[in-house]
């Protein structure tokens, strides 16, 4: 394999890896935002008496 081909191959691999890292970063940011919104939604819902009693049958 010649040096030119190796250089192009390494540059392509590096660019691909950088793009994958950026995409993963975006996915993690989106997941964090979604979990924050879901947590706020769950905290805003209040049902009186929910969870006060547990029915257990043996």
C-alpha positions as CSV (number, residue, x, y, z in Angstrom):
1,X,0.0,0.0,0.0
2,X,1.4,3.4,-0.9
3,X,1.7,6.4,1.5
4,X,-0.9,8.4,-0.4
5,X,-3.6,5.7,-0.2
6,X,-2.8,5.2,3.5
7,X,-3.1,8.9,4.1
8,X,-6.5,9.1,2.4
9,X,-7.7,6.1,4.3
10,X,-6.7,7.5,7.6
11,X,-8.2,10.9,6.9
12,X,-11.5,9.3,5.9
13,X,-11.5,7.1,9.1
14,X,-10.7,10.1,11.3
15,X,-13.6,12.2,9.7
16,X,-16.0,9.3,10.1
17,X,-15.0,8.8,13.7
18,X,-15.4,12.6,14.4
19,X,-18.9,12.6,12.9
20,X,-19.9,9.5,15.0
21,X,-18.7,11.3,18.1
22,X,-20.7,14.4,17.2
23,X,-23.8,12.4,16.5
24,X,-23.5,10.5,19.8
25,X,-23.1,13.9,21.6
26,X,-26.3,15.1,20.0
27,X,-28.2,11.9,20.9
28,X,-27.1,12.2,24.5
29,X,-28.2,15.9,24.7
30,X,-31.6,15.0,23.2
31,X,-32.0,12.1,25.7
32,X,-31.1,14.4,28.6
33,X,-33.7,17.0,27.5
34,X,-36.3,14.4,27.0
35,X,-35.7,12.9,30.5
36,X,-35.9,16.4,32.0
37,X,-39.3,17.1,30.4
38,X,-40.6,13.6,31.4
39,X,-39.5,14.2,35.0
40,X,-41.3,17.6,35.0
41,X,-44.4,16.0,33.6
42,X,-44.4,13.3,36.3
43,X,-43.8,15.8,39.0
44,X,-46.7,18.0,37.8
45,X,-49.3,15.1,38.0
46,X,-50.7,14.7,41.4
47,X,-53.4,12.2,42.2
48,X,-54.7,12.5,45.8
49,X,-54.3,9.3,47.8
50,X,-52.2,7.5,45.2
51,X,-49.7,5.1,46.9
52,X,-51.1,5.5,50.4
53,X,-52.4,1.9,50.6
54,X,-51.1,-1.3,49.2
55,X,-53.3,-4.4,49.0
56,X,-51.4,-7.6,49.7
57,X,-53.0,-11.0,49.5
58,X,-51.2,-14.0,50.7
